[in-house]
């Protein structure tokens, strides 16, 4: 039986996207996304909690995100949760959880210089589908 790994987030960028290129020329953009949950406690006081998520975009999607989004931009993200480890500059093993975006939709008003289609549209990563991936 196939599993499901799907994260859906709506939030605001915590920092400007950082665009890099892999040695083979593939674009990759990373940024943080804040999601805030608000509720009233038993005394009726408004409370909130903000959770920070690490987001990764690849290819053309990464270049578009880097071009049009800035710190504070509201966005909708669909993607998969990925856990990985790496060694920092001091040789210490670090662990990170991140969302690898499949779909990014810009929310809010059109940013200056953005075309109408880029500001209000969604950008989806091209994911090849094969019969082997179908759960039925």
C-alpha positions, 0 to 999 in steps of 0.5 A: 500500500502506498503512503501519503506525504503531503503538507499544505501550508498558508503563511508568510515568508520569514525572510527573502528567498535565497537562490543557489544553483547546484553544480549541474545548474539546477536552481534551488531556493530556500526560505522560512515560512511562518504559520500562526495558530490563534485561539481563545484559552479557557479564560477567554484570552486570545493566544497564538503560536507561530511555527516556522517551516523550512521551504525548498523550491527547485527549478523554474519555480525556485527562480520565480519565487526568488524574483517575486517573493520577499520577506512578509509575502503571503503564500500557499504551499503544497509539498512533501515533508523531507527529513535529512542530515548534514555536517555543519562547517565545524563538522557537527551533524545537524538534522533538518525537516523541510517542505519540498514545494510542489505547488506555490500560490502567491496570495495577497496583492500584486507586487510591483513589477510582477505580471498579473499571471505571476502575482495571482497564479500558482507555480507547480513543479513538474513531477513525472507520473508513472503507473508505478506511483499509482496507489491502485 
